[in-house]
Amino acid sequence: AQTVTQSQPEMSVQEAETVTLSCTYDTSESDYYLFWYKQPPSRQMILVIRQEAYKQQNATENRFSVNFQKAAKSFSLKISDSQLGDAAMYFCAYRVRGNKLVFGAGTILRVKS
Amino acid sequence: DVKVTQSSRYLVKRTGEKVFLECVQDMDHENMFWYRQDPGLGLRLIYFSYDVKMKEKGDIPEGYSVSREKKERFSLILESASTNQTSMYLCASSLIDRGPEKLFFGSGTQLSVL
């Protein structure tokens, strides 16, 4: 079974600082995709960043970047220059081509001003 | 922008009631999904559909059924609601798999079964 583990139920970061959210996954597949979704208090899920497993280069979207370690099955999210609007629940998710998306339990990120 | 609309933001029902949760998307997406979200468990897939009248069980289908009579609408049905079905329900849609397609989510329905 495919599983996604987020070991940090909650994290805090000072505004303008950097924070890293951890995610590990378990799979025997070689072709798959990884995602980070953000869920603010509005409950609207927003895609933050995605990574294709065959790409060695780590994905980057503005202040958000990932550290993808395929051999270790690790996919952490780094948020630089944290802003108050980054406060949310963050979900790591995994999908094999043609199959469903599997989510982790989530990490609540609190941003302190 | 793609819009996924869930008919109710909050819903309170009694044990044993039949409950319908409706979801409509406006972008002609083939795939539609129903997830439930619980603290500490993340999102778990209940059912999904990749075409009209097609459905497949997800990881936790027990106690639920679905209906997809039209491409844009995907309904989740709780045949006889129970208290352990109190949860946040999220609907999502996506294009048919062409790679790292993202899911578009509705705003969720918080269902309380008393």
HADDOCK unambig.tbl for C-alpha pairs under 7 A between the chains (distance, minus, plus):
assign (segid A and resid 33 and name CA) (segid B and resid 100 and name CA) 6.03 0.50 0.50
assign (segid A and resid 43 and name CA) (segid B and resid 107 and name CA) 5.45 0.50 0.50
assign (segid A and resid 43 and name CA) (segid B and resid 108 and name CA) 6.63 0.50 0.50
assign (segid A and resid 44 and name CA) (segid B and resid 105 and name CA) 6.70 0.50 0.50
assign (segid A and resid 44 and name CA) (segid B and resid 106 and name CA) 6.53 0.50 0.50
assign (segid A and resid 44 and name CA) (segid B and resid 107 and name CA) 4.85 0.50 0.50
assign (segid A and resid 45 and name CA) (segid B and resid 105 and name CA) 5.88 0.50 0.50
assign (segid A and resid 97 and name CA) (segid B and resid 97 and name CA) 6.98 0.50 0.50
assign (segid A and resid 97 and name CA) (segid B and resid 99 and name CA) 6.50 0.50 0.50
assign (segid A and resid 98 and name CA) (segid B and resid 97 and name CA) 5.60 0.50 0.50
assign (segid A and resid 103 and name CA) (segid B and resid 42 and name CA) 6.26 0.50 0.50
assign (segid A and resid 103 and name CA) (segid B and resid 43 and name CA) 5.73 0.50 0.50
assign (segid A and resid 104 and name CA) (segid B and resid 42 and name CA) 5.57 0.50 0.50
assign (segid A and resid 105 and name CA) (segid B and resid 40 and name CA) 5.26 0.50 0.50
assign (segid A and resid 105 and name CA) (segid B and resid 41 and name CA) 4.62 0.50 0.50
assign (segid A and resid 105 and name CA) (segid B and resid 42 and name CA) 3.67 0.50 0.50
assign (segid A and resid 106 and name CA) (segid B and resid 42 and name CA) 5.70 0.50 0.50
